[in-house]
Amino acid sequence: MHIPRIICVTPYTLLIVLAILSGCQRQHGGFDEGEYQIKIDTNSYVLQLDHSTSNYEPASQYLPDWKGKESFAFLNRKANELEIYNLASGQMVDSLRFESDGPDGVVRIHDFFIHNKDSIFFLMPDMPTV
């Protein structure tokens, strides 16, 4: 006589298995070196980054209206500047360099927030204030 085996699956086990299976899917397609792709809603944009901007920069910000255009800002840590890219053209439209010396020097920027072109805030780990 054959006794069927019963497998008991709890909801947590099912979630873990689904998470593992979905995390193991291979992504198709790739990017050329120097390109950074973001998705906003259903649109896809390719930005032509310069040689010193990291294509993996967590300090970045979407700008819905930078001089009348949708743009994206990256922190270029090597050059100590913010680089603004037009989403439609993919080209850099502005570069805001910050002095690293002197009483108003900005160094070791961890993150930033652009409120408007006249109000840019920096978070620096060595400074107790923003």
Number of C-alpha atoms within 10 A of each C-alpha: 3 4 5 6 6 6 6 7 8 8 9 9 11 11 11 11 12 12 11 11 10 10 9 9 8 7 6 5 5 8 9 7 10 15 18 17 13 12 9 8 6 5 7 10 16 18 20 20 19 14 9 11 20 17 17 10 12 11 16 19 16 17 20 12 11 19 12 8 13 14 22 22 22 24 24 21 17 10 14 17 18 21 21 23 25 22 21 12 13 19 16 18 15 13 15 13 13 14 12 13 9 7 7 9 9 18 18 15 18 14 16 19 15 17 10 12 9 7 8 10 13 17 17 16 13 10 12 7 8 9
